[in-house]
Amino acid sequence: MSKPSHVVNIDQVEAVDYREGEGWGGSYHPLTPALDVLPGRLGANLTRLPPGHAGCPFHSHAREDEIFYVLSGRGVLRLGDSLQEIGPGDCISCPAGTGVAHQIANPFDQDLVYLGIGVNDPHEVCVYPDSGKVLVRHLKQVGRLESAPYYDGEPARPGIFDMLEREQALVRK
């Protein structure tokens, strides 16, 4: 198995298409393969959003800071309750742990191209306020949580005591 390169040229990196439905996704070029194979490392992608598309749902991160730097085209940043037009030269900081969600979309007639920089934390938790979903990356799950009392669903007698009795019975034999 060959090691990923520490130097890549955008012309040599195949684009990954991630479109879904009529208005979701675009494509990106992973620019940091030497870091991408190591969980929790900083990484960068060159993202291209076609007209009429949003890159991902409105979301906030618990652990991963993100930075976006616009190279060409125009777009709209949704940050919390505000909207702001973005364009070439704009650098967007989305700090983790604030509970403030963000989203980038392209309502214009030309592609929006930007660098996305962030950490790929294997223990990330994301919240999606528009849909009520939660991502727990470590569990490889996206879903909706429902409230429950702390001991809900637990047996009346903790299972550890049954395990202990079986182990002690084996020792006595």
Beta strands, then each sheet from edge to edge (+ up, - down):
strand 1: 16-17
strand 2: 27-30
strand 3: 42-49
strand 4: 53-54
strand 5: 60-61
strand 6: 66-72
strand 7: 75-79
strand 8: 82-86
strand 9: 91-94
strand 10: 102-106
strand 11: 112-119
strand 12: 125-128
strand 13: 133-136
strand 14: 141-143
sheet 1: 1+ 2- 3+ 11- 6+ 9-
sheet 2: 4+ 10- 7+ 8-
sheet 3: 5+ 12- 13+ 14-
end
